[in-house]
Amino acid sequence: MDKNALTIKFEKDSSDDYFDLENMLIHCGTVDKKDGEEIMFSILHEVGHFLSYCIDPELGTAEDMDTIFVEITSWIYGLDLAESLGIHLEKRKFFNYAQCSVRKYIKSLNI
């Protein structure tokens, strides 16, 4: 397997999505996703984390406010990726999903 290949692991018993840089693995929890479109949004976002890291490896060590920046940037990179691949998605739904996700993330930081 190519050491730069990303693998996606769907986890039916989890709602967590995250990018594991060390193992080049995207974990995609499906518990709270309504449909395949939300799963696609989550995967695009996690690939956005990978792209963020490729552009600036120090972003992976960001904390608090920097982490919020990384989260938002990853959503933007995910959207850019979808557009560059010709993946049609409803931007309003994507932005709403991203906004809810960022709000949950901010709430979890207690800042």
Secondary structure, DSSP 8 states (H G I E B T S, - for coil): --TT--EEEEETT---EEEETTTTEEEEE-TT--SHHHHHHHHHHHHHHHHHHHH-GGGGG--THHHHHHHHHHHHHHHHHHHHTT----HHHHHHHHHHHHHHHHHHHT-
